[in-house]
């Protein structure tokens, strides 16, 4: 493991030890449910990615899946719940793997995605969501993902400008490279079929913030956030899960024609594994209703 990767692991370990002022584990994903807090913001953004992954998986025939970069296990646990599949959750962070074990009782393993410790064709599906933008050796890592999958690799990546990436490249756990819909085209020349989807339209982000209706604060535009926070009871009365579900649906329509912040690639190693019609119906409510009780980290020092 090189110096950069080791430093990133240390940063991530600190992140996945975090608890908030209530002593509750502060989750990366909305593991406690809609508007239950104790997790990072941008609820619409996270729900859209999760829903699109689950909807896409409903077109694939598989019995097992490995989530590379699985954090505290949210997506892996949801796959197990929806598809009754055998799931392994892996992350660079050892602390993230502990959370996935504690919260969801998932089979976990701390790994370096650039050198995966699995035999070829070990898993039907390999999921790698919001990970590759942090990896120095992008092509090498994709080769590793393709090697260990039997049927398909599912990847999500941010769609950002080069200027945005360069501006934030010195931050911990930074994005190291800008991607577009053509970033994996080289795999098609090797005979792999690639399915692409666009998601997270930036025009819907303000509506997502209103519907999320959770306290926020930021030094910039503080008067605006103070107004927002004072309006939370009204926002909660006006908007709810149905609104969030509609925004998830609307995003799929709008992002397909203009403005998108996230991309999903499905690389088919076995073209027969994909069905044009879904094999299981995935509802947006399945995502928003998936939740666990508040978690308190065991043996926290």
N, C-alpha and C positions, 0 to 999 in steps of 0.2 A: 504494500500500500504506500503510495507516494505521500509527500509532505502535505500537498493540497488536500488530498482525500482524508488524511488523518486529522487535519485541522477542521475540515467540514464535519467529520464524525463527532469531534469534540463539541462543535457548535450545536449540532443536532441533538446530541445527548443532553446538553443544557436545556435546549428547547423542550424536549419531551419529558423533562422533570418538572416543568412549570406547573404551579398551582396558583389560583387566584386568591383574592383576599378572603374568600370563604373556605379556603383549603381544598377546593375541588380541582381536580386535574383540569388544566386549561387546554382543551383539545384543539387540534389542527382542523379537524372536520366537525360538522354539526352533529356529533354523536349523541347528544342529549335530546335532540329533536327541535322542531320548529319553535323559535322564539324562547328556547329554554336557556340560552346564553352559555356562559362558561366555555366559549369557543371563539375562534377567530371570526371576524366579520365577513362580509361579502357572501351572504347566504345564497342569494340567487345564483351567483357565479359557481358556487360549489355544487348546488343542487343540479344545475344544468349539466355540468360535466358528469356527475354521477348518474343522472338519468340517461344521458346519451350513451354512456358506457354500458349500462344495464340493458337498454333497448337494443343496442348493437349485439350484445352477447345473446340476446334472445333469438338471433338469426344463426347462431353457431351451435353445432353439436359437440358437446364436450362433457367429460366426467370429472376433470380436475383442472385446476388453475393455480398459477403462482402470481402473486401481486408483488412486483419488484418496486420497492419504494412505497410500501404499504402503510407507512406511518403507524398510527395507533390501531390499524386493522379495520377501519370503517368500511371501505369498499370490499375488502375480502370477506368480511362477515356478511355483508349484504348479498354478495354472490352466493355464498353458502346458503343463506336464508331463502333467496329467490329461486335458485336453480338446483338445490340439494346436491351441490358439487363438493368434492374434496378440495380444500383450499389451503395453500401455504402462503404466509405473509412474510416478506423479507424486506429489510431496510438496512441502510448503512449504519443507522443508529441502533446501538444495543438497547438504549432506553426505550426507543420506539417499539422494538420487539417485545420488551417487557410489558409495555402498555397493551399491546395487541393480545398478549397471553392473558394478562389480568382481566381485561375488559371483555374480551370475546372468546377466550380459551382457544385461540387459533394456534396452529402449528407454526412456529416462527423460527427465523434464522437470520442472524446478522451477516450481511454480505457486502462485497464491493461489486457493484454492477458491471464494472469494467473487467472483472475476472470471476465469473460466476462458478461456484463450486458444484455444479450439477452436470450429469452426463447428458449427452445429446438426446433430444426427443424425450426429455424427462416429463414434460407437462403438455397436456392438450393445448391449453391457452396460456400465453404469457401476457400479463397486463403490466404496463409501465406508464403510469399517469403522472404528468408534471414532474418528471425526473431528469430527462436527458438534457434539458437546458442548463443543468447544473454540472454536467459531466465534461471534463476536458477532452476526452477521446470519444467523440460522438460516434463515428463510423465503427470503431472497435466495439463499442458498447452495443450497437445495433446488431453486429455480427454475433455477439454473445447471446442476445435475446433470440435471434433466429436459430441459433444452434440448439438451445434447450427446448424450443417449442416443437410440438408435433403437428399442430394444425394451424394456429394463427397467433400473431403478435398484435396486441392492441396498444397503441401509443397515443397519448394526448400531449400536445405541446402548446406553449403560448405563441401567439402571433404578434410580434413586436418589431419595431423599427431597430435598425442597427444603432442609431443615435441613442435610443432608450437603453439598449443593452450596454453600450459603452458608458453611459452616464452612471449606471448602477453597478458596474462590473467589479468595483472594489469593495462592495458590501459583503458581509458574511453570507455564505450560501447563495452567491449571486448567480444571475443568468449569464452564461459565458458566450452565448451564440444566438443570433437571430435566425428564426426559421420561417419558411413559407410553405405553401402547398406543394411545391416542387422539391422540397428538401430530401425526400426519399425516392425520387424518380429513378435513381440509379439501380434500385432493386428491381424495377420493372424490366430493365434490360437483361436481368438474370432469370426472368421467367415468372417472377412472383406477381400476383394480382394485388393491387392496392385499392382499397375503398377509402374515400376521403369524406370527412364531414367538417362543416364550419359551425362554430357555436360562440356564445357569449357576445352578443351584439352590444356595443358600448352605449347605444342610444337607450337601451332598456335599463341601464345601470341605475339611474335616478329612481325609476319606479321600483326597482329591487330594494333600494335603500328605504324608501317609504314603506314598502310592504314588510320589510324585515322588522321595522319599528322596535329597535333595540337601542339603548343609550349609546351615544357616541361623543367623542371629544377630540379636538384637534386644535393646535395653536393657531393654525391658519383658518380663517373664516369662523372664528369662535362665536360671533353673534349669530351666524346662521345655524351652527350646531346647537346653540342654546335654544333657539326657536324650535328647532327640530325636536330636541329633548322635551321641551315643554308641550309639544304637540303629540307625544307618544300615545296617550290615552285615546285621542281622536283617531290617530292612524290605525291603532289596533281595532277600533270599532268599525272603521271603514274598510280595512283590508284584512285578509286572513289567508288560510291555506288555499282557498279557491283562487284567490288572486295570484298567489305564488305559483300555483299549478298552471294558470293561464299564461303567466309570463314565461314559464318554461316551454310551453307549447308555442307561444308567439316567437320566442327566440329561434326555434328551429326553422320557422318560416322566414323570418327577417334575415337571419344570418346567412341563409342560403343564397341571398341575392345582394347583400351589401353589409359591410362593416362587421368584422368578427375579431375576437381577441383570442380565441382558442381553436385549435385544429385537432381532429382525431384521424388517425391512420390505422387501418386494419390491413395487415400484411398477411395474405393467405398463403400458407405453405402447402396446405391441402385444400384445393378449391372445392372439393366435395363436402367439406365441413360447413360450408355456408349455404343457407337457405334464403331465397329472395323473400319469402314470407316468414314472419316471426313464428318460432316454435312455441313460444310462451308469451302471453300478454303481460306487458310491463306497464303499470299505471304510474302516473306521477305521484299519486298518493302513497304508493309503495315506498318511495324514497322519503317523503316528508314524514311518514309515520314510523319510520325505522329509528328506534331510539333505545338507549340504555339508561339506567339510573345514574345519578351523579357518582363519579368515581373518585376515591381518595387513594393516593399512591401508597402502597404498602412499604413499610420500612424506609420511609422518606427521612433522610438525615438532615 
